[in-house]
């Protein structure tokens, strides 16, 4: 846990207050290296909804094991849809 976490914990986790319900933060992490996976674990432990992407499909299992959702993007399909391929 870093030194700024105590300042942002109320923003990241969902809360129920007198004014109503505050949903948890949604976090998108690009890159599933050491730092990216650490960010997935930290954000998930703080109560955020976490999604992550990496160009390596092998990272999917690691992201999901930490409680995140791995997003797969097909660049070839996008290029075909936009008549660029």
Secondary structure, DSSP 8 states (H G I E B T S, - for coil): --TTHHHHHHHHS-EEETTEEE---EEEEE--SHHHHHHHHHHHHTT-EEEEE-S-TTHHHHHHHTT-EE----HHHHHHHTT--
